[in-house]
Amino acid sequence: MQDIIAKLADDKEINEKFDIKEFLFKSDVKLKDSVTFTGVNTNIYKGLKLVNNLYKDYVSPVVLLSDGNQTIGNDYNFINSNQNIYPVVFGDTTKYKDLKINQLNVNKYSYIKNKFPVEVLVHYEGRETVNSRLNIYKKGKVVFSKRLKFSEANNSESITTNLTSSEKGLQYYTASILKIESEKNTKNNTKTFSVEVIDEQTKVLLLTSVLHPDIGALKKAIESNKQRSLDIFTIDDFNDQLNNYQLVVLFGVNNRFKNVINEIKKHNSNYILVSGPNSDWNFINQQQLGFQKNAINQTENFGAILNNGFLTFSQKDIGFNQFPPLLDKFGEVVISKEHQTLLYQNINGLETKQPLLVTFEENSQKTAVLFGQGIWKWRANSFLSTNSFQDFDVFIGNLIQYVASNKKRDRLEVNTERLIPANSKVIISAFYTDQNFKFDNRASLEVTITNSETQEVLKSPFSLINNSYQTEIESLPSGDYQYKVAVLGQNINKYGKFKITDFLIEEQFTRANTEKLLQLADRTGGKLYYKSQFKDLKEELLTNTSYYTIQKSITKEKNLIDWKWILCIVISLFSTEWFIRKYHGKI
C-alpha cells in the first residue's frame, strides 16, 4: 500500500492536474502523516462520508485503498457519494475454505443454578462438503458439543443451547469450531464470551405460633421463584440466627415472640408481620414498632381495595376487590411513622382509609404489615379466575423482593466492558455523587489495574467529561485483569475485573472483499483496480474528461499615475512655504 501512496503523491502528471489530499481511516478519520496499520477497527463508511462532505462543491475523484473489510459503522455500499470512487484492492483475493463463528449471542447475566441460552452462528466458505464440531469450554472442560456439516448450499447454521450457571461471579466460556482440512485462517474459529452469575437467592424465615393454611400458600408463592426459599419454624422450636435470613415473616405474634422482636429491633432486620384472630395486639402495641391497633376481642372480615397511588413498587390490580375477605380483630389502626398503603380495608362493602397492607422504610430497615389472615383463599381464587397461580405468586414475590432487599444506591458507579479484544482501548467510566446523590465534579478519581498473572500494576487518573469521569488505557497485553477505582481523599472504592482476549477483529477475514468494492465502484461511477494496475488507474484519472482543470482569471486595475501621492506632496510643499514665509514676516 505504501508503494501506491508514494506513486500517487510523487507522480508529476497527477499532481499537475489534481490537488492531492491523503486521509487515514480506522475507527476515526484524520489527515495522513504516516501509515502504521495499528488500527483495531475499520470504518470505511465514515472515511468516505467525511471526504464527501469536505469536497461536496468540487469535482474530486476518491481513490480508496482498502481490502474492503469493514468492522464497524454503516455499510459503505449504501453511501450517497457525490464523487466517483475508485477502489484499489489490497489483500489476498484467493478464496479458501474457511469456517468461522460469525456471531455469538448470550445474556450478560444469569442467576445461579439457572439455565441461560447461548446462540452461536457459524458460517462456511467453500465448495466442498466438510464436517466439524462446535465445542463450548469452561475452564478447559467441554460443557457443550455438537457435530456440524456444511456444504456450498448449506453454508451456515445457528446452534442454540442452554448452559447451567453453577458458580457465582463472572464466568468465562470459549466457543470453538474444530479446524477443517486446508483451512488457512483458524483465528476466526474461536470466540470467548462471559456471563455474570448472580447469587441473589433470598432466604426467608417464617416464625409462627399457630398452624394455618396461609403458611402453605406463602411457601408455595415464595418458592415459585427458584431464587427464594422459605424455612418454617414454630416460635418455640427456632434456635437459629436471624442474620442468616434476609427477611423474617412473623405469623400469629404473641408474647413468645419477645426475644425475636428484640433481635429484629437490635439489628434493624427486615420483617413482615401478619396479624389475625390469634395475634396479641396488647403485646404488639407495647413493642413500639411504629404502628398500633386498638383491637377488641371481636373479629371482622376485611376486603381489599388497591391503592392506585402506591409508589413504593409496581403492583397491578389482580382483582383484589374480588378476593375473599381476610380475618382479623376489629379495631382502628394507628400508624406513627412514614408509610405507604398498598391495600385499604373494605368492610361489608364500605371502603375505608384504614390500611390492610402497608409498607414502611426507615433508615436501612424495611417492614410490611398485613392486617388479616386468609390469603390462602386469595391464591385459590386467583387460580379459579385465571387458571394459574401466577398473578398471586407475582404479587407475593413483589412484596418479598421489596422488603427483603437491602440494596442501597452507591455513590460511586463504575462501568467497563468485561471482554475486550486485543489491541483495543480499555475505557473505564465512573459516576460519583455527593452525599445527597448529586453528581460531584470536584472529586479526583484514580484506577489501579493489576494483571492477574504477572501482578504488574498500572495506575491512571480519570478525566472529567461532561457528567462523568473517564479514563482510557492502551496497549495492555492479553490476559485477566483486576481493577480498583478509588476516590482520592475518600474511603470509597469500587472493584471489578475484565479480560483482554486474543481476538483480533481484523484477523477474522480470510480475503479481500472484492465483490463489495466492485459494487461500490459501480454505484458511484468509478472503477475497480488491483494494486498491480497503477498505470490503468493513472490513465483513467488523467484522461477522464469529467475531471477538468479549473482556470481562474483575476483582473487587476492600476492607475498609470498615482495621483493620491502627488496630491500629498503638493500639499506638503505648499504648507512648508507658508510656514517659512510666516517665520520671516513676509506674510
C-alpha positions as CSV (number, residue, x, y, z in Angstrom):
1,M,0.0,0.0,0.0
2,Q,2.9,2.4,0.7
3,D,4.1,2.0,-2.9
4,I,0.7,3.1,-4.3
5,I,0.5,6.0,-1.9
6,A,4.0,7.1,-2.9
7,K,3.3,6.8,-6.6
8,L,0.1,8.9,-6.3
9,A,1.9,11.5,-4.2
10,D,5.0,11.7,-6.4
11,D,3.6,11.4,-9.9
12,K,4.2,14.7,-11.7
13,E,1.3,14.5,-14.1
14,I,-1.2,13.6,-11.4
15,N,0.0,16.5,-9.2
16,E,-0.3,18.9,-12.1
17,K,-3.9,18.1,-12.6
18,F,-5.1,17.3,-9.0
19,D,-4.5,18.8,-5.6
20,I,-3.9,15.5,-3.6
21,K,-5.1,15.2,0.0
22,E,-4.5,12.0,1.9
23,F,-6.7,10.7,4.7
24,L,-6.2,7.7,7.0
25,F,-9.3,6.0,8.4
26,K,-9.5,3.5,11.3
27,S,-12.4,3.8,13.7
28,D,-12.0,7.6,13.1
29,V,-10.6,9.7,10.2
30,K,-7.6,12.0,10.1
31,L,-5.2,13.6,7.7
32,K,-2.5,11.1,7.0
33,D,1.0,11.7,8.3
34,S,2.1,8.0,8.3
35,V,0.5,4.6,7.8
36,T,1.1,2.3,10.8
37,F,-1.7,-0.3,10.3
38,T,-2.2,-0.4,14.1
39,G,-5.9,0.3,14.0
40,V,-8.1,-2.2,15.7
41,N,-11.3,-1.3,13.7
42,T,-12.0,-0.1,10.2
43,N,-14.8,2.3,9.4
44,I,-14.8,2.8,5.6
45,Y,-18.2,4.5,5.6
46,K,-17.0,7.2,8.0
47,G,-13.9,7.9,5.8
48,L,-15.9,8.2,2.6
49,K,-18.6,10.3,4.2
50,L,-16.1,12.8,5.6
51,V,-14.3,13.2,2.2
52,N,-17.7,13.7,0.5
53,N,-18.7,16.4,3.0
54,L,-15.4,18.3,2.7
55,Y,-15.4,18.3,-1.1
56,K,-19.1,18.4,-1.9
57,D,-18.7,21.6,-4.0
58,Y,-15.8,20.2,-6.0
59,V,-15.2,17.6,-8.7
60,S,-12.9,15.3,-6.6
61,P,-12.4,11.6,-7.5
62,V,-11.8,9.4,-4.5
63,V,-9.1,6.7,-4.6
64,L,-9.9,4.1,-1.9
65,L,-7.0,1.9,-0.8
66,S,-8.5,-1.0,1.2
67,D,-9.2,-4.7,1.4
68,G,-12.9,-3.8,1.6
69,N,-13.4,-5.4,5.0
70,Q,-15.2,-3.1,7.4
71,T,-15.6,-3.9,11.2
72,I,-17.7,-1.0,12.5
73,G,-20.0,1.6,11.2
74,N,-22.7,1.7,8.5
75,D,-22.5,-0.4,5.4
76,Y,-20.3,1.7,3.0
77,N,-22.1,0.2,0.0
78,F,-25.1,2.4,0.7
79,I,-23.3,5.7,0.9
80,N,-24.6,8.6,-1.2
81,S,-21.4,9.8,-2.8
82,N,-21.1,13.0,-4.9
83,Q,-17.8,11.8,-6.1
84,N,-16.6,8.9,-8.3
85,I,-14.9,6.3,-6.1
86,Y,-12.0,4.2,-7.4
87,P,-11.3,1.2,-5.0
88,V,-7.8,-0.3,-5.2
89,V,-7.9,-3.8,-3.8
90,F,-5.3,-4.9,-1.3
91,G,-5.1,-8.2,0.4
92,D,-5.4,-11.8,-0.7
93,T,-8.2,-12.2,-3.3
94,T,-8.0,-16.0,-3.3
95,K,-10.9,-17.9,-1.9
96,Y,-10.0,-20.5,0.7
97,K,-12.1,-23.0,2.7
98,D,-13.0,-21.3,5.9
99,L,-15.2,-22.0,9.0
100,K,-15.8,-19.1,11.3
101,I,-18.0,-18.0,14.2
102,N,-19.9,-15.1,12.6
103,Q,-21.8,-14.1,15.7
104,L,-22.4,-15.2,19.3
105,N,-25.4,-14.1,21.3
106,V,-25.6,-14.5,25.1
107,N,-27.2,-12.7,28.0
108,K,-24.8,-10.8,30.2
109,Y,-26.4,-12.0,33.4
110,S,-27.8,-15.2,34.9
111,Y,-28.9,-16.4,38.3
112,I,-27.1,-19.3,40.0
113,K,-28.4,-22.8,39.2
114,N,-30.4,-21.3,36.3
115,K,-30.0,-22.1,32.6
116,F,-29.1,-19.4,30.2
117,P,-29.3,-19.5,26.4
118,V,-26.3,-19.3,24.1
119,E,-26.7,-18.9,20.3
120,V,-23.7,-19.4,18.0
121,L,-23.9,-18.5,14.3
122,V,-21.4,-20.5,12.2
123,H,-20.6,-19.7,8.6
124,Y,-18.7,-21.7,6.0
125,E,-17.0,-20.5,2.8
126,G,-16.1,-23.3,0.3
127,R,-17.5,-25.6,-2.3
128,E,-16.7,-29.0,-0.7
129,T,-18.8,-30.7,1.9
130,V,-17.0,-30.6,5.3
131,N,-17.6,-31.9,8.8
132,S,-16.6,-30.2,12.0
133,R,-17.7,-29.9,15.7
134,L,-18.6,-27.0,17.8
135,N,-17.4,-27.2,21.4
136,I,-18.1,-24.8,24.3
137,Y,-15.5,-24.9,27.0
138,K,-15.4,-23.6,30.6
139,K,-12.1,-23.8,32.4
140,G,-10.8,-26.2,29.8
141,K,-13.7,-28.6,30.1
142,V,-16.3,-29.2,27.4
143,V,-19.8,-28.2,28.6
144,F,-21.4,-28.5,25.2
145,S,-20.6,-30.2,21.9
146,K,-22.4,-30.7,18.6
147,R,-21.3,-32.1,15.2
148,L,-21.7,-29.8,12.2
149,K,-21.9,-30.4,8.5
150,F,-21.6,-27.8,5.8
151,S,-21.6,-27.6,2.0
152,E,-21.8,-24.9,-0.6
153,A,-25.6,-24.9,-0.5
154,N,-25.8,-25.3,3.3
155,N,-23.2,-22.9,4.4
156,S,-24.5,-21.5,7.7
157,E,-26.1,-22.9,10.9
158,S,-27.4,-21.4,14.1
159,I,-26.7,-23.5,17.2
160,T,-28.6,-22.8,20.3
161,T,-28.1,-24.4,23.7
162,N,-28.8,-23.8,27.4
163,L,-25.9,-23.8,29.8
164,T,-26.3,-24.1,33.6
165,S,-24.8,-21.3,35.7
166,S,-23.3,-23.3,38.5
167,E,-20.8,-20.8,40.0
168,K,-21.3,-17.3,41.3
169,G,-19.4,-14.4,39.8
170,L,-18.0,-13.6,36.3
171,Q,-17.7,-16.8,34.3
172,Y,-15.8,-17.1,31.0
173,Y,-16.6,-19.5,28.3
174,T,-15.0,-20.3,24.9
175,A,-16.8,-21.4,21.8
176,S,-14.6,-23.1,19.3
177,I,-15.0,-24.9,15.9
178,L,-12.6,-27.7,15.1
179,K,-10.3,-26.9,12.1
180,I,-11.2,-28.4,8.8
181,E,-8.6,-29.7,6.3
182,S,-6.7,-27.0,4.3
183,E,-8.2,-24.2,6.4
184,K,-5.8,-21.3,6.3
185,N,-7.3,-18.9,8.9
186,T,-8.2,-20.6,12.2
187,K,-8.2,-17.4,14.3
188,N,-11.9,-16.8,13.5
189,N,-12.8,-20.3,14.8
190,T,-12.9,-19.2,18.4
191,K,-14.8,-16.6,20.4
192,T,-14.7,-16.0,24.1
193,F,-17.8,-14.8,26.0
194,S,-18.7,-14.1,29.6
195,V,-21.7,-14.4,31.9
196,E,-22.0,-12.8,35.3
197,V,-23.8,-15.3,37.6
198,I,-25.7,-13.6,40.3
199,D,-26.4,-15.4,43.6
200,E,-29.3,-13.4,44.9
201,Q,-31.2,-16.3,46.5
202,T,-33.4,-14.8,49.2
203,K,-33.7,-16.8,52.3
204,V,-36.9,-16.1,54.2
205,L,-37.7,-17.3,57.7
206,L,-41.3,-17.7,58.8
207,L,-42.0,-18.0,62.6
208,T,-45.4,-18.9,63.7
209,S,-47.3,-19.7,66.9
210,V,-50.1,-21.5,65.1
211,L,-50.7,-23.8,62.2
212,H,-52.6,-22.1,59.4
213,P,-53.3,-22.7,55.6
214,D,-51.8,-19.3,54.9
215,I,-48.3,-20.7,55.7
216,G,-48.6,-23.3,52.9
217,A,-49.8,-20.7,50.5
218,L,-46.9,-18.3,51.4
219,K,-44.4,-21.1,51.0
220,K,-45.7,-22.1,47.5
221,A,-45.9,-18.4,46.4
222,I,-42.4,-17.5,47.7
223,E,-40.7,-20.6,46.3
224,S,-42.3,-20.3,42.9
225,N,-39.2,-18.3,42.2
226,K,-36.2,-20.6,42.4
227,Q,-34.1,-17.7,43.8
228,R,-36.1,-17.7,47.0
229,S,-36.5,-20.3,49.8
230,L,-38.7,-20.3,52.9
231,D,-37.8,-22.0,56.2
232,I,-40.7,-22.5,58.6
233,F,-40.4,-22.9,62.4
234,T,-42.7,-22.6,65.3
235,I,-41.6,-19.8,67.6
236,D,-40.8,-22.4,70.4
237,D,-38.6,-24.5,68.1
238,F,-36.5,-21.8,66.5
239,N,-32.9,-21.6,67.8
240,D,-31.0,-20.3,64.7
241,Q,-29.7,-16.8,64.0
242,L,-31.9,-14.2,62.4
243,N,-29.0,-12.8,60.4
244,N,-28.9,-16.0,58.3
245,Y,-32.0,-14.7,56.6
246,Q,-32.8,-11.6,54.5
247,L,-36.4,-11.5,55.7
248,V,-38.4,-12.7,58.7
249,V,-42.2,-13.3,58.5
250,L,-43.9,-13.1,61.9
251,F,-47.3,-15.0,61.9
252,G,-49.6,-15.0,64.9
253,V,-47.5,-12.8,67.1
254,N,-47.8,-13.1,70.9
255,N,-45.5,-12.6,73.9
256,R,-43.5,-15.7,72.9
257,F,-42.0,-13.5,70.1
258,K,-40.4,-11.1,72.6
259,N,-36.8,-12.2,72.1
260,V,-37.2,-12.4,68.3
261,I,-38.6,-8.9,68.1
262,N,-35.8,-7.5,70.3
263,E,-33.3,-9.1,67.9
264,I,-35.1,-7.5,64.9
265,K,-35.0,-4.1,66.5
266,K,-31.4,-4.5,67.6
267,H,-30.1,-5.4,64.1
268,N,-32.8,-3.5,62.1
269,S,-33.8,-6.7,60.4
270,N,-36.4,-6.6,57.6
271,Y,-39.7,-8.3,58.5
272,I,-43.3,-8.8,57.6
273,L,-45.9,-9.1,60.3
274,V,-49.2,-11.0,59.5
275,S,-51.8,-10.4,62.2
276,G,-55.0,-12.3,62.7
277,P,-57.5,-13.6,65.4
278,N,-54.7,-15.3,67.2
279,S,-52.5,-12.2,67.4
280,D,-51.9,-10.5,70.8
281,W,-52.3,-6.8,69.9
282,N,-51.7,-5.7,73.6
283,F,-48.2,-7.3,73.3
284,I,-47.6,-5.9,69.7
285,N,-48.6,-2.3,70.8
286,Q,-46.1,-2.4,73.6
287,Q,-43.1,-3.1,71.2
288,Q,-43.2,0.4,69.7
289,L,-42.9,-0.8,66.1
290,G,-44.4,2.4,64.6
291,F,-48.0,1.0,64.3
292,Q,-50.7,0.1,66.8
293,K,-54.2,-1.4,66.6
294,N,-56.8,-0.5,69.2
295,A,-58.3,-4.0,68.9
296,I,-61.2,-5.6,70.7
297,N,-61.9,-9.3,71.0
298,Q,-64.5,-9.2,68.2
299,T,-63.2,-10.3,64.8
300,E,-64.1,-8.8,61.4
301,N,-63.8,-9.6,57.8
302,F,-61.8,-7.1,55.8
303,G,-61.9,-7.0,52.0
304,A,-59.1,-5.4,49.9
305,I,-59.1,-2.2,47.8
306,L,-56.0,-1.4,45.8
307,N,-54.4,2.0,46.3
308,N,-53.6,3.2,42.8
309,G,-51.3,5.9,44.3
310,F,-49.0,3.3,45.8
311,L,-45.5,4.2,44.5
312,T,-43.1,2.0,46.6
313,F,-43.0,-0.7,43.9
314,S,-45.1,-1.6,40.9
315,Q,-48.1,-3.8,41.5
316,K,-51.0,-4.3,39.1
317,D,-54.6,-4.9,40.2
318,I,-55.0,-8.7,40.2
319,G,-58.7,-8.4,41.2
320,F,-58.1,-7.6,44.9
321,N,-61.7,-6.3,45.4
322,Q,-63.0,-9.7,44.2
323,F,-60.9,-11.7,46.6
324,P,-62.5,-13.3,49.8
325,P,-62.1,-11.1,52.9
326,L,-59.3,-11.6,55.4
327,L,-60.0,-12.2,59.1
328,D,-58.5,-10.1,61.9
329,K,-59.6,-8.4,65.2
330,F,-61.7,-5.3,64.8
331,G,-60.1,-2.0,65.7
332,E,-58.6,1.2,64.5
333,V,-55.1,1.1,63.1
334,V,-52.8,4.0,64.2
335,I,-49.5,4.5,62.3
336,S,-46.9,6.9,63.8
337,K,-44.2,6.8,61.1
338,E,-43.8,7.3,57.3
339,H,-45.6,4.6,55.4
340,Q,-47.2,3.7,52.1
341,T,-50.5,1.8,51.9
342,L,-50.9,-0.8,49.2
343,L,-54.3,-2.1,50.1
344,Y,-57.1,-0.4,52.0
345,Q,-59.8,-2.2,54.1
346,N,-63.2,-2.8,52.7
347,I,-65.7,-3.6,55.5
348,N,-69.0,-5.0,54.3
349,G,-68.8,-3.0,51.0
350,L,-67.8,0.2,52.8
351,E,-64.4,1.5,51.5
352,T,-62.3,2.9,54.3
353,K,-58.9,4.6,54.5
354,Q,-57.7,2.1,57.1
355,P,-54.8,0.1,55.8
356,L,-55.0,-3.6,55.1
357,L,-51.4,-4.0,53.7
358,V,-48.9,-1.3,54.5
359,T,-45.1,-0.9,54.0
360,F,-42.5,1.1,56.0
361,E,-39.0,2.1,55.2
362,E,-36.8,3.7,57.9
363,N,-33.0,4.0,57.5
364,S,-31.9,0.6,56.4
365,Q,-34.9,-1.3,57.7
366,K,-38.0,-2.3,55.6
367,T,-41.2,-3.6,57.0
368,A,-44.6,-4.7,55.8
369,V,-47.8,-5.4,57.9
370,L,-50.8,-7.4,56.6
371,F,-53.7,-6.8,58.9
372,G,-55.6,-10.1,58.3
373,Q,-55.3,-13.8,57.7
374,G,-56.8,-15.9,54.9
375,I,-54.7,-15.2,51.9
376,W,-54.7,-18.9,51.0
377,K,-58.2,-18.1,49.7
378,W,-56.7,-15.4,47.5
379,R,-54.3,-17.8,45.9
380,A,-57.2,-20.3,45.3
381,N,-59.4,-17.5,43.9
382,S,-56.7,-16.3,41.6
383,F,-56.3,-19.8,40.2
384,L,-60.1,-20.1,39.6
385,S,-60.1,-16.7,37.8
386,T,-57.1,-17.2,35.6
387,N,-56.4,-20.9,35.7
388,S,-53.0,-20.1,37.1
389,F,-51.3,-19.1,40.4
390,Q,-49.0,-16.7,38.6
391,D,-50.8,-13.4,39.4
392,F,-50.9,-14.1,43.1
393,D,-47.4,-15.5,43.3
394,V,-46.0,-12.4,41.5
395,F,-47.9,-10.2,44.0
396,I,-46.3,-12.0,46.9
397,G,-42.9,-12.0,45.1
398,N,-43.0,-8.3,44.6
399,L,-43.7,-7.8,48.3
400,I,-41.0,-10.2,49.3
401,Q,-38.5,-8.7,46.9
402,Y,-39.1,-5.2,48.2
403,V,-39.0,-6.0,51.9
404,A,-36.0,-8.4,51.6
405,S,-33.8,-6.0,49.6
406,N,-31.1,-4.2,51.5
407,K,-29.6,-2.7,48.4
408,K,-28.6,0.9,48.6
409,R,-27.5,3.3,45.9
410,D,-23.8,3.5,45.7
411,R,-22.1,6.9,45.5
412,L,-19.6,5.5,43.0
413,E,-20.7,3.6,40.0
414,V,-18.2,2.1,37.5
415,N,-18.7,0.8,34.0
416,T,-16.4,-1.0,31.6
417,E,-16.6,-3.9,29.2
418,R,-15.8,-7.3,30.7
419,L,-14.4,-8.8,27.4
420,I,-12.1,-6.5,25.3
421,P,-10.5,-7.5,22.0
422,A,-6.7,-7.4,21.8
423,N,-5.1,-4.0,21.0
424,S,-8.3,-2.2,21.9
425,K,-8.5,0.7,24.3
426,V,-9.7,-0.2,27.8
427,I,-12.3,2.5,28.5
428,I,-13.5,2.8,32.1
429,S,-16.1,5.4,33.1
430,A,-17.3,6.3,36.5
431,F,-20.1,8.3,38.1
432,Y,-19.6,9.8,41.5
433,T,-22.1,11.7,43.7
434,D,-22.0,13.6,46.9
435,Q,-23.9,12.5,50.0
436,N,-27.1,13.9,48.5
437,F,-26.6,11.7,45.4
438,K,-25.9,14.7,43.2
439,F,-23.1,14.5,40.7
440,D,-19.9,15.7,42.2
441,N,-17.4,17.2,39.7
442,R,-14.8,18.2,42.3
443,A,-13.5,14.7,43.0
444,S,-10.2,13.1,41.9
445,L,-10.6,9.5,40.8
446,E,-7.8,7.0,40.1
447,V,-7.9,3.5,38.7
448,T,-5.4,0.8,39.6
449,I,-5.2,-2.1,37.1
450,T,-3.4,-5.3,38.1
451,N,-2.5,-8.2,35.7
452,S,-3.7,-11.3,37.5
453,E,-0.8,-13.4,36.1
454,T,2.2,-11.1,36.2
455,Q,1.0,-8.9,39.0
456,E,2.1,-5.8,37.0
457,V,0.3,-2.7,38.3
458,L,-0.8,0.3,36.2
459,K,-2.4,3.5,37.6
460,S,-4.3,6.0,35.6
461,P,-6.2,9.2,36.7
462,F,-9.7,9.9,35.4
463,S,-10.7,12.9,33.4
464,L,-13.9,14.8,33.8
465,I,-16.0,14.5,30.6
466,N,-19.4,16.1,30.8
467,N,-21.2,14.5,33.8
468,S,-18.9,11.5,34.3
469,Y,-15.3,10.6,34.8
470,Q,-13.5,8.6,32.2
471,T,-10.0,7.1,31.5
472,E,-8.6,5.2,28.5
473,I,-5.7,2.7,28.7
474,E,-4.0,1.4,25.6
475,S,-1.5,-1.4,24.8
476,L,-2.5,-3.8,27.5
477,P,-1.5,-7.4,26.6
478,S,-4.0,-10.2,26.6
479,G,-4.9,-11.7,29.9
480,D,-7.1,-11.3,33.0
481,Y,-7.1,-8.0,34.9
482,Q,-8.5,-6.7,38.2
483,Y,-9.2,-3.1,38.8
484,K,-9.8,-0.8,41.7
485,V,-11.4,2.7,41.2
486,A,-10.7,4.9,44.2
487,V,-12.0,8.4,45.1
488,L,-8.8,10.1,46.4
489,G,-9.3,11.5,49.9
490,Q,-12.4,9.4,50.5
491,N,-12.8,5.9,51.7
492,I,-14.8,5.0,48.6
493,N,-13.6,2.2,46.3
494,K,-15.1,0.0,43.6
495,Y,-13.6,-3.2,42.4
496,G,-14.1,-5.3,39.2
497,K,-12.3,-7.3,36.6
498,F,-12.1,-7.7,32.8
499,K,-10.4,-9.9,30.3
500,I,-8.4,-8.9,27.2
501,T,-8.8,-11.7,24.7
502,D,-6.6,-12.8,21.8
503,F,-9.4,-12.0,19.5
504,L,-8.4,-9.5,16.7
505,I,-11.3,-8.4,14.6
506,E,-9.1,-7.7,11.5
507,E,-7.9,-11.3,11.6
508,Q,-11.4,-12.7,11.2
509,F,-11.3,-12.1,7.4
510,T,-9.6,-14.5,5.1
511,R,-9.5,-12.4,2.0
512,A,-10.3,-9.0,0.4
513,N,-13.9,-8.3,-0.2
514,T,-13.6,-7.7,-3.9
515,E,-17.3,-8.1,-4.6
516,K,-18.3,-5.3,-2.2
517,L,-15.7,-2.9,-3.5
518,L,-16.8,-3.6,-7.1
519,Q,-20.4,-2.8,-6.1
520,L,-19.2,0.5,-4.5
521,A,-17.3,1.4,-7.7
522,D,-20.3,0.7,-9.9
523,R,-22.7,2.6,-7.7
524,T,-20.6,5.8,-7.7
525,G,-19.4,5.8,-11.3
526,G,-15.9,4.7,-10.6
527,K,-13.9,1.6,-11.5
528,L,-12.2,-1.2,-9.5
529,Y,-8.4,-1.7,-9.8
530,Y,-6.0,-4.0,-8.2
531,K,-2.7,-2.9,-6.7
532,S,-0.8,-4.0,-9.8
533,Q,-2.9,-1.7,-12.1
534,F,-1.5,1.7,-11.1
535,K,-0.9,2.6,-14.8
536,D,-4.5,1.9,-15.6
537,L,-5.7,4.0,-12.6
538,K,-3.4,6.9,-13.6
539,E,-4.7,6.8,-17.2
540,E,-8.3,6.9,-16.1
541,L,-7.6,9.9,-13.8
542,L,-5.7,11.8,-16.5
543,T,-8.0,11.1,-19.5
544,N,-11.4,11.3,-17.9
545,T,-13.0,14.5,-19.2
546,S,-15.1,14.8,-16.1
547,Y,-12.0,15.9,-14.2
548,Y,-11.4,19.2,-15.9
549,T,-8.8,21.7,-14.8
550,I,-10.3,24.9,-13.4
551,Q,-8.7,28.1,-14.6
552,K,-9.4,31.3,-12.8
553,S,-8.7,34.8,-14.2
554,I,-8.1,37.7,-11.8
555,T,-8.4,41.3,-13.2
556,K,-6.4,44.0,-11.5
557,E,-6.7,47.7,-12.4
558,K,-3.7,50.0,-11.8
559,N,-3.6,53.8,-12.5
560,L,-0.7,55.0,-14.7
561,I,-0.1,57.9,-12.4
562,D,-0.7,57.6,-8.7
563,W,-2.4,61.0,-8.2
564,K,-3.0,60.4,-4.5
565,W,0.7,60.6,-3.7
566,I,1.2,63.6,-5.9
567,L,-1.6,65.4,-4.1
568,C,0.1,64.7,-0.8
569,I,3.4,66.0,-2.0
570,V,1.9,69.2,-3.4
571,I,0.1,69.9,-0.2
572,S,3.2,69.3,1.9
573,L,5.2,71.8,-0.3
574,F,2.6,74.5,0.0
575,S,2.4,74.0,3.8
576,T,6.2,74.3,4.1
577,E,6.3,77.5,2.0
578,W,3.6,79.0,4.2
579,F,5.5,78.3,7.4
580,I,8.7,79.8,6.1
581,R,7.1,83.0,4.9
582,K,5.3,83.3,8.1
583,Y,8.5,82.9,10.0
584,H,10.3,85.6,8.1
585,G,7.4,88.0,8.4
586,K,6.7,88.2,4.7
587,I,3.0,87.3,5.1
